[in-house]
Amino acid sequence: MRLSTGRHRRTRTLSIAAAVAVAACAGGVYLGLSNGGAQAATTTVTVSSTAQLESAVKNASAGTVIQVRAGTYAPTATLKSTANGTSSARITLQAYGSEKVKIDGSKLADGSWLAGIYGDYWTVQNLTFQNSPAQGFVVTSSVGGVFKNLVTANNGDSGFTLRGDGTTNNLVQNLDSYGNYDPAGHGQNADGIAVKFGSGTGNRITGARLYNNSDDGLDLWQFSSPVTIEHTWAFGNGKNRWGDSAFEGNGNGFKLGGGGVTVAHVVNNNAAWDNTLNGFTENSNPGAIVLNRNTAYANAQTGFYFATGKARLARNLAVSNKGGLSKLGSSTVSAANNWESGVSTPAFKSTDATTAYGARKADGSLPATTFLTTGSTTIGTTMN
């Protein structure tokens, strides 16, 4: 694991001969050159077979753009790269145009991840990672990554993971992560998204749907730097959908710490509903977590569980949670939430979640819905 990310790396440019060699190795059918053909600032490789995809990822370097044609790709080993892009010459892995691409882990050995990125300045977008025997997509100690419009579904552990020290300034945008379940752990590990066992500032999750996973929607266990989570929905997590007689999944919507780490995550304008434990919980994180304008609805336990730490909650909305609206400790700062005296609870325009499962908008953003919206400008999520 790379522990230091403070050094800067030179942007690598490829000569025509070197660029052609990379494309040939990757099985590419298109090579984009710039600067009049004198040097390759960007090497574009278009792949249409699993072997080509594996080679392209293995041989990527700063400035490489890998475009994957429509279809299902089933690698026999983890798609893994330690290559680094730079801020001006990123490494990009993406679907070709608007084509639909599924990367499938059904041929991997037990315990294998489907994809692992160990480098900086990667953009991965418009792809589905599914059916891995273990984690679907894992990013380790990466700087400046952009992971956009991805699906991580039906994997044998967490769908999407950020981890490791030096995990800095990564953006996860418009992720759908669902149906992830770890049979070896009877469901106790597979989250929609896990940001765990590491550190690094500037990481942001926005526009995600994290649902029907065996453990939690989002889990920040032992990540010691603040993470920002916004405009994200976590629902239906923790239910035994796999007929596991020894099922141990938790089922929090947003699990905001744990493992002895004190950290002030920022959690704004999110929604948690129909989870088998709490909608939002500190999970024994004593840090000053900030929660503004979130909604917890119809969770099996508490809407907002912050009993031991110094969380700061304002303008949050809790309705119909079986364990109560909130459980707050003496060090928690709470104001203008609907469980406060004198704060009214606005009516929802809809409690039918059907549209929340609908197709995303053309740009990958969350679907339009009136579910859990109130029209209020002061309390609860806006569901967008």
N, C-alpha and C positions, 0 to 999 in steps of 0.2 A: 504494500500500500504506500502510495506517495504521500508523505506527511507535510511536506513544505511546498507551497504554491506561490511563494513570493517572487521567484525568479521569472524573468521575461525571456521569451524565446523568439528567435528570428523567424520571420515569415519565409517559408521555403518556396522558391519558385523552381519550376521544372523546365529544363530544356525540352525542345521538341522531341528529341530522341528519348529522354527519360519519361516524358509524358506519354509517348506512344507505348513505351514499355509497360508503364503502369496500367494503361488501358488494356493492353493485350493480356497482361496477367489477370486482370479482372474480368476478362471476357467481354469488355465493353464494346458497344457498337457506335458510340458517338463520343468525340473528343472535342471540347471547346477550347480554343486557344485565343489569347489576346496579345496586345502589343505587336500587332502586325505579323504574328506568327513567330516572332523571335524568341519569346519565352511564354510559358504557360502560367498565367496568374491563377487560372481556374481550370482544373481537369474535370470534365463531366463524363461520367461513365454510366451508361444505361444498361441495366441488367434484366434478363428475362428467364434465368434459371437459378436454381438453388446454388449450384456450384459457382456461378458468376457472382451471386450475392455474397457468398462466403469469402471469395477471393477479394472482392471490392472492399469489404469491410476490413479484412486483414491488411490490405495494402494501402489503405487510406492515409493521406498526409494533408498538411495544411493546404486549403484551397480545393480539396477534392469534393465534388458533388456527385453523389450516387443516387441515380433515379431508378426506381424499381417499377417495372411494368406490372400490369394487373395480373392477379393470380394468387395462389397459395404456395408458399415456399416452406419446405420442411427440412431445416438443417439437421445434420447428424451430430454436430458439436455446437457448443455455445458460440453465438456470434459475439466476438470479443475484440476490442481494440484498445491499445494503450497510446494511440497516436494523439498528438495535440494539434489543434488548429490555433489560430491567433484571432485577436479581435477584428483584424482586417482580412483574414483569410481563414474563414471557418471551415470545418468539415461538416458536410450536409448529407444526411440520409433521409430520403423522402420518396413518396409515391410519385410516379410520372404523371404530371398534370393532375387531373381529377380522378385518375384510375384507382380502383379499390385493390388494396394489397393486404394479404394476411400472412404473417410469419408464424408458423405453427410448430409447436414443440413436441408433437406426438412421436417423433422418431428419436428424441434425445434419451440418453441414459438416465436412469433414476437419479434424482438429486441434482440434475443439471439445471442451470439457469438458461433461459432462452436467449437473452442478450445482456451484455455487460460492457459499459463504457467506463474507461479509466483515464480518459484524457480531457483536455480543456477545449472550450469553444466549439462544442458540437451543436448542430441543429438537427433534431430528429422530428419529423412531422408527417402527419397524414398516413399513419400505418397502424395496423392491428397486430398485437402480440398475444397469442392465445395458446392454450393447451400445453403449457410447459409443465414438466414434472415437479419443478420448484418455482423460484421467482420468475416473473415474466420479463421485466426490464429493470436492470440495476445500474445505477450511476454511482461511482465510487470516487470520492475526493476530486470532483470535477469543478472547474471554474468556468463561469460564463455560459453554461449550457442553456439551450432553448429546446424544450420538449413540448410540442404543440400538436393539438388535434390527434392525439393518440388514443387507442383503445387497448386496455390490458384486461383480458377476460379469460375466465375458467382456467387459471393457472394453479399449480400445486403449492403455492405460497403467495406472498403479497404480489399484487399486480405490478405496482410501480414502486421502486425504492430509491431514495437518496441516502447515502451513508458515507462515513469516513471523515476524518479530519481534513480541513481544506476544501470542504464542500461549500463553495462560495458563489453568490450571485447567479444562481440557477433559477430559471423560470419554467414552471409546469403550468401550461395553459390549455384549458378545454380538454382535459382528460376524462374519458369514461373508463372506470375500472370496476368490474362487477364479476360475480360468480367465482371469485377466487377462494380456494379451499385447500387446506393442507391435510390430507388423510393421515399422514404419519403422526401429526400432532393433534388429530381429532378436531381440527378446525381452530386451534388456539393461536395460530400465528398469521393466518392469511388476511391481511388488510387490503383495502382498496389502494391506499397509498401509505407508505411507511417512510418517515424521515427519522432515521434511527442511528444510534451508536456513532456519533460524530459531532462535528462542529463546523462553523463557517457562517458568516453573516450574509445578508442580502438574498436569501432564498425565499421565493414567493410561489404560492399555489393559488390559481384563480380559475374560475369557470369550470371546476371539476364536478362530475357526478360519481359518487362512490357508493355503490349499492349492492345489496344481496351478497356481501362477502361474509365468510364464516366468522371472522373475528371483528375488527373495527373498521369503520369507514376510513378514518385517518388516525394514524398513530405516530406520536412524536417521542417515543420512548428513548431516553438517554441521548437526546440531541441537545447539546449544551448552548447553542446560540439561538437567538430569536428567529422564528419562522413566521412569515406573514401568510395568513389564509383568508381569502375573500371570495365572495360570490360563488360559493361552493356548497353543494348539497350532499348530505350523507343520509342514507335511508335504507331500511330493510336489512341492516347488518345484524349478524349474530344468530340468525335463525338456522336451525338444522334442516337444510334443504337436501341433504345427501344421504339421509337414512342411516346416520352414524350413531350406533347405540351407545357409544362412549363420548359423544360430542362435548367439546369444551370451549367452543367459541364464546367470546365476551359479548360483543354487540354494542359498544359505544359508538355514537355518531362521530364525535371528535374527541379523541383521547390526547390531551395536551401536555404530555410529559410522563414522568415516572423514572424510577431507577436511581433516585437520589440526586437528580440534577435540578438546580434552581435556575429558571430561565423565564423571561417575560415575552412569551409569544404574543402575536397580534392577530386577533380573530374578529373580522368585521364583515357584516352583511352576508351571513351564511344561514343555512337551514338544516335542521336535523329532525327526521320524523320516522316513526315506526321502527326504531331500533330496540333491541332486547334489553339494553341497559340504559345509560343516560344519554341525553342528547349531546351535552357538552360537559366535560369533566377535566379537572386539573390532574387527576390520577396521582395525587400526592405531590405534585410539583408545587413547592412553596413560593415560586416566583410571582412577580406582579404581572400576571397575564392580563392583557387588555381585551375586553370583549364588548363590542358596540353593535347594536342593531342586528342581532341574531335572533332566529326564531327556533324554538323547540316545541314540537307538536307530537302528541300521541306516542311518546316513547314509553317503554314498559317500566322504567324507573323514573329518575328525576330529570326535569328539563335541564337545569343548570346545577351541577354538583361541584361546589368549590368550598369545601369544609375546612381545609387545613392551611391554605396559602394566603397570599396577599393580592389575589386577583382584583381587578377593577372592572366592574360591570355597569354598563349604562345603556338605557334605551333598548333593552332586550325584551323579548316577548315569549312567554311560556304558556301553553294551553293544552289541557287534556293529557298531561303526563301522569301516569298512574302512581308514580312515587312522589308526586308533588311538583310544584312549579320550580322551586329552588331549595337547595340546602347549602347555606353559607356559613363560614366560620367567622369568628370575631375579628379577624384581621382583614376580611374581605371588605372592599369598598363598593357599595351598591347604591345606585341612584337612577331615578327615572325609569326603572323597569316596572313591568306590570304587576309584580308582586309587592311593590311599595304601596304604602298607604296613600290614597289620593290619586293614584295613577290608574286610569281606566284601561280596559282591555278592548281594543277595537275588534270589530267583527271581521272574519275572513270573507273575502269575496267567493272563495270556493274551498271545499275540503276534499275535492275529487282530484287525486294525484295523477290521473291518466295522462294529462298533457305534459307533466314533468318527465315522463318516460319517452316523450316524442322525439322526432328527429331534430337534430341541432340545426341552427341557421346556416346559411351558405358559408359564412366565415368561420364556422365551428363553435360559435358562442351558444349559450344555453337556449333551449327552446322557449318561445313565448308562452306564458302561462298566467292564469289568475289564481292558481293554487297557492294558498297561504298568503296571498297579498291582501292588504287592508286599505290601501290608498293613503295610509298615514305617512306623513313626512317626518315623524318624530320617533317612531318606535317600530321595531321588528324589521325583518329583512324585506327588501324590494323584489326578491326572487328574479333577479336578472344578472 
